Amino acid sequence: VGFLERRYDSKWTKSSTVFRASVKISTSFGSVYTKRKLRCDFQGIVLRPAMFHTGLLILTSSPRILTTNVSAYLKAAKNFVNKTLYIKLEPNQHHLWPVQQPVFTPSELSQLRKLIPDIYFKAAGVCAHLDIRVLQTCFKDPARKENHLKPSFDVVLTDGSHARTDLELYVGHQFNKSCSNFHRLDCKLTVNETNEDNFNGFSHGSNGVQNSSTFQTFDSVCLGGTFDRLHLGHKVLLSEAVLHATGKLVVGVTDGDMLKGKLLWELIEPVEARMCALLDFLHDIDATLHYDVQPIYNPYGPTIEDDNLECLYVSEETMKGGRLVNEERARRGMPPMVIRSVGLAEDVCRCSGEEFKVSSSSLRRR
């Protein structure tokens, strides 16, 4: 038993009806090559661009253009990348080289902060199969390079007309990597003149995302969850917590008897694998923070052990749990934490009987 690897030797033209295919059959006994002459009707066939394992998408348009065209960028990018897509926000940067320090108005900064989770919300409906990672280091330290990414990207995608030489210099300087594949995305862009701050999936209000004038950060932020099969809903919650943390992020990962109430709990990944996936994602999106990822065996975890925790991030459906945590802290003479809630990402691929939101339970059923 082996696998097939098809390599097409001849170039295709509009008039071609015959081409040669070299089929490689790999087994434990070695490889065998066979030549076959294949006849095809090319009428109506659209040749797709080459697919790459990992890509970097650099977005350089204005914040207003970016916020109203997230889906268009993601739809175009998924034609090039089939696994991991890093997204680097460089708004208003018409020239990537030489590198310049970004300067944002309060309104633009507010839009960009909202754009990060909105990218994940839109990805749930456009390219849920991709591992999307929006880089956030620039919001903490604009001068810091993004050379901490573990995998090397195979292709660089942009939304602007940048000279190839400038892109090569920018990628080498900012990421300490080299890449030979560069593509400009061909998107039909629109500008929402009337409601550019409207983002799906947010819990606006006292527990929602704050505007620029009231944006609040905390030295120590915490959150908890099962984090089985890290998905877009998890990434929204984690990204919001990272965005508001300046020193440390504490993540409690549910384990032990607490798992037994979950649907198909026997299929939940080992806690070590879930913690590893969390750390990998967190270090990628923001290398400025200290991360403390630990297993928890009760509903409170480190929140009733650390007096210095200032803010607790929860999802819309776990707000009650957040209030219970503060009640327990009060009984122990600990200061209350600020509680922030984040909206849920809709699962547009859900089947009958599955949850409305993107959830680990649905992924285990599949």
Buried (B, 14 or more C-beta within 10 A) or exposed (E): EEEEEEEEEEEEEEEEEEBEBEEBEEEEEEEEEEEEEEEEEEEEEEEEEEBBEBBBBBBBBEBBBBBBBBBBBBBBBBBBBBBBBBBBBBBBBEEBBEBEEBEBEEBBBBBBBBBBBBBBBBBBBBBBEBBBBBBBBBBBEEEBEBEBBEEEBBBBBBBBEBEEEEBBBBBEBBBEBEBEBBBBBEBEEEEEEEEBEEBEBBBBEEBBBBBBEEBEEBEBBBBBBBBBBBBBBBBBBBBBBBBBBEBBBBBBBBBEEBBEEBEEBEBBBEBEEBBEBBEEBBBBBBBBBEBBBBBBEEBBBBBBEBEEBBBBBBBBEBBEBBBEBBEBBEEEEBEEBBBBBBBBBBBEEBEEEBBEBBBBBBBBBE
